[in-house]
């Protein structure tokens, strides 16, 4: 990565972390995936029950494998035959691993979900939520962040899951009501009422979608 981009990201991250603090959330900056992984693991006590949604960023930095193979009680939603049972188990976890579809320069997190398992766990339930967010997902404001979530993250995820949605075919949000739509719930997290619950690790890499 160009040294000027690295410098810019480092400076921007400090602004974001300050914004997160004003919103009762904790922020951290990692120069690379390895550093991000170490920060994340430092926030998860051994023996904790840990779960996650489809957080590709957590997979990409090695965090998903680390909790699955480490000294943790990993709750694998895919191991449950009943979807509701899986959701209730995740809802009661000590730690929920996530990413964001987009976030703003002043610390607002934007997420879109189809089944609401991810956004519901972000909003309430698990005792701690750890976000892994590549600097590629940072946007100037909430409107831009929402546009990124709808026009970048949603189409890519629809294509990834092989869904029959207009955005999977066009690459852009068509504001559809397709049976396959994954844009069912929109969650904007602008403040955490519970101190020390939400932790955001900003990574100086392009991660996720």
Backbone torsions as a table, in degrees:
resi	resn	phi	psi	omega
1	UNK	NA	138.4	-179.9
2	UNK	-58.0	138.7	-174.6
3	UNK	-62.9	-28.9	178.7
4	UNK	-72.9	-33.6	175.5
5	UNK	-69.1	-39.9	177.4
6	UNK	-59.3	-45.4	-179.9
7	UNK	-64.3	-45.4	179.8
8	UNK	-60.0	-45.7	-179.5
9	UNK	-62.8	-39.1	179.5
10	UNK	-63.3	-43.0	179.5
11	UNK	-68.8	-42.7	179.5
12	UNK	-64.3	-37.5	179.8
13	UNK	-60.2	-37.1	179.4
14	UNK	-65.0	-36.6	175.8
15	UNK	-64.8	-42.1	-179.8
16	UNK	-65.0	-44.2	-179.7
17	UNK	-61.7	-39.6	176.4
18	UNK	-62.9	-41.3	177.6
19	UNK	-64.0	-41.4	177.6
20	UNK	-61.1	-42.7	-179.8
21	UNK	-60.7	-39.5	179.6
22	UNK	-67.2	-17.5	-179.2
23	UNK	-103.7	16.0	177.4
24	UNK	65.3	31.3	175.7
25	UNK	-123.8	156.6	-177.6
26	UNK	-103.3	135.2	179.5
27	UNK	-122.3	150.5	-178.9
28	UNK	-141.4	154.3	177.7
29	UNK	-124.7	130.7	179.9
30	UNK	-120.4	133.8	-179.8
31	UNK	-71.6	-23.1	-177.4
32	UNK	-157.2	178.0	-176.9
33	UNK	-63.6	-39.7	-178.9
34	UNK	-61.8	-44.0	178.6
35	UNK	-65.8	-39.0	178.6
36	UNK	-63.0	-41.1	178.8
37	UNK	-61.4	-43.9	-179.5
38	UNK	-64.4	-40.1	178.0
39	UNK	-64.0	-45.4	-179.0
40	UNK	-60.1	-46.6	-178.7
41	UNK	-65.8	-28.9	178.0
42	UNK	-68.8	-19.0	-179.8
43	UNK	-92.9	-4.4	-176.5
44	UNK	-116.1	104.2	178.7
45	UNK	-62.2	143.0	176.4
46	UNK	-58.4	140.6	-178.5
47	UNK	90.2	-6.9	179.8
48	UNK	-67.6	148.9	169.9
49	UNK	-83.8	127.3	-174.1
50	UNK	-127.9	139.4	177.5
51	UNK	-144.3	175.4	-177.9
52	UNK	-160.1	161.8	171.0
53	UNK	-93.8	-145.1	179.3
54	UNK	-91.3	56.2	-174.4
55	UNK	-81.7	92.3	-179.0
56	UNK	-62.1	-33.3	179.9
57	UNK	-63.3	-38.7	177.4
58	UNK	-66.5	-34.4	176.8
59	UNK	-68.0	-44.7	-173.9
60	UNK	-65.5	-32.4	179.4
61	UNK	-88.0	-1.7	178.8
62	UNK	90.5	5.7	-177.3
63	UNK	-70.4	-39.5	-179.9
64	UNK	-60.1	-47.1	178.8
65	UNK	-64.9	-37.1	-177.8
66	UNK	-63.1	-40.5	-179.4
67	UNK	-79.5	-31.9	178.2
68	UNK	-66.7	-36.6	-175.1
69	UNK	-103.1	0.0	-177.8
70	UNK	-97.0	-165.8	-177.1
71	UNK	-87.2	59.4	-178.5
72	UNK	-134.9	160.3	174.6
73	UNK	-95.8	92.7	-176.8
74	UNK	-82.7	125.8	177.9
75	UNK	-96.4	105.3	-178.1
76	UNK	-92.1	109.8	-177.4
77	UNK	-62.6	-26.4	-179.1
78	UNK	-76.2	-9.8	179.8
79	UNK	-86.1	-5.3	-179.0
80	UNK	-96.9	134.8	176.8
81	UNK	-75.4	-30.1	-177.3
82	UNK	-104.7	122.5	-176.5
83	UNK	-62.9	-40.3	-179.7
84	UNK	-65.6	-39.6	178.3
85	UNK	-62.2	-39.5	178.6
86	UNK	-64.2	-44.3	-179.1
87	UNK	-63.0	-42.5	-179.9
88	UNK	-65.6	-36.3	177.2
89	UNK	-66.2	-42.6	178.3
90	UNK	-64.8	-38.5	-177.2
91	UNK	-62.3	-24.9	-176.7
92	UNK	-98.4	7.9	-176.0
93	UNK	-72.0	157.6	174.2
94	UNK	-71.9	-40.3	-174.4
95	UNK	-134.5	133.4	174.6
96	UNK	-116.1	126.2	178.9
97	UNK	-96.2	133.9	-177.3
98	UNK	-148.5	175.3	166.6
99	UNK	-129.2	-173.0	176.5
100	UNK	-125.2	145.2	174.1
101	UNK	-70.5	-29.0	176.6
102	UNK	-168.4	160.9	172.1
103	UNK	-150.1	160.3	-176.3
104	UNK	-97.1	165.7	-180.0
105	UNK	-67.7	-16.1	177.7
106	UNK	-108.3	18.4	167.2
107	UNK	95.0	16.4	176.4
108	UNK	-91.9	133.0	-178.9
109	UNK	-101.8	135.9	-179.0
110	UNK	-123.1	128.6	179.6
111	UNK	-139.1	143.7	176.5
112	UNK	-120.2	142.2	-176.3
113	UNK	-142.9	155.4	178.2
114	UNK	-96.0	-53.6	-178.2
115	UNK	-95.8	-6.3	177.6
116	UNK	74.5	3.1	179.2
117	UNK	-63.5	-38.7	-177.8
118	UNK	-75.2	-51.8	-176.2
119	UNK	-67.4	-29.8	178.8
120	UNK	-68.3	-37.8	178.4
121	UNK	-72.4	-30.4	174.8
122	UNK	-67.2	-43.5	-175.2
123	UNK	-71.7	-35.6	-174.1
124	UNK	-165.9	160.6	176.3
125	UNK	112.9	-96.3	-178.5
126	UNK	-53.3	144.5	-175.2
127	UNK	-67.7	-31.1	-178.1
128	UNK	-138.8	140.2	176.6
129	UNK	-121.5	126.9	179.1
130	UNK	-115.4	117.9	177.5
131	UNK	-96.4	134.9	169.9
132	UNK	-109.1	116.6	-172.4
133	UNK	-130.7	115.5	173.8
134	UNK	-69.8	149.4	-178.6
135	UNK	-65.3	-14.5	176.3
136	UNK	-67.3	-14.1	-177.3
137	UNK	-96.7	0.5	-178.0
138	UNK	-81.3	130.5	-178.1
139	UNK	-124.8	158.8	-177.2
140	UNK	-62.9	-37.4	-175.0
141	UNK	-152.3	178.7	-175.4
142	UNK	-65.0	-40.3	179.6
143	UNK	-61.2	-44.0	179.2
144	UNK	-67.2	-37.8	178.8
145	UNK	-64.3	-40.8	178.2
146	UNK	-65.1	-40.1	178.5
147	UNK	-64.1	-38.8	177.8
148	UNK	-64.3	-44.8	-179.0
149	UNK	-60.1	-40.0	-175.5
150	UNK	-82.0	-32.6	-172.4
151	UNK	-105.9	-9.8	176.6
152	UNK	-117.5	-62.8	-175.1
153	UNK	-64.5	-47.7	-176.0
154	UNK	-63.2	-49.2	179.0
155	UNK	-60.5	-40.6	179.9
156	UNK	-64.4	-42.6	179.5
157	UNK	-67.9	-36.7	176.9
158	UNK	-62.6	-40.6	177.1
159	UNK	-67.9	-39.7	-178.8
160	UNK	-62.0	-37.3	-178.5
161	UNK	-91.4	1.5	179.1
162	UNK	66.3	37.2	-176.9
163	UNK	-86.7	150.9	-179.0
164	UNK	-95.2	75.3	178.9
165	UNK	-121.2	155.2	177.1
166	UNK	-57.0	-39.0	-177.4
167	UNK	-67.0	-28.5	177.5
168	UNK	-67.1	-25.6	-178.1
169	UNK	-94.3	-29.9	-175.9
170	UNK	-105.0	-21.5	-177.6
171	UNK	83.5	6.0	179.6
172	UNK	-141.0	152.9	-179.7
173	UNK	-65.4	132.6	177.4
174	UNK	-112.7	11.8	-179.4
175	UNK	52.9	44.8	-171.4
176	UNK	-80.4	167.0	171.1
177	UNK	-123.0	37.5	179.8
178	UNK	-63.9	145.2	175.5
179	UNK	-57.1	-24.3	-179.1
180	UNK	-91.9	-0.5	-174.1
181	UNK	-54.5	140.8	174.5
182	UNK	-105.9	5.2	177.8
183	UNK	-98.3	61.8	-177.1
184	UNK	-94.1	-39.6	-179.7
185	UNK	-125.9	137.1	177.2
186	UNK	-116.0	124.1	179.8
187	UNK	-119.2	120.4	174.6
188	UNK	-110.2	114.1	-178.4
189	UNK	-101.2	104.0	-176.3
190	UNK	-107.7	-12.2	179.1
191	UNK	-161.2	144.9	175.1
192	UNK	-110.2	118.6	179.3
193	UNK	-70.5	-20.8	-176.7
194	UNK	-106.6	109.9	-178.4
195	UNK	-63.0	143.3	178.6
196	UNK	69.3	13.0	178.5
197	UNK	-90.1	-45.6	-175.6
198	UNK	-103.1	125.1	-179.8
199	UNK	-124.2	129.3	-177.9
200	UNK	-118.3	117.6	177.8
201	UNK	-101.3	110.7	177.3
202	UNK	-85.9	132.3	-175.3
203	UNK	-120.2	131.5	-178.5
204	UNK	-78.3	55.2	178.7
205	UNK	-148.8	163.0	171.9
206	UNK	-86.3	111.8	-177.7
207	UNK	-125.1	145.6	175.0
208	UNK	64.1	-155.2	-175.2
209	UNK	-119.5	NA	NA
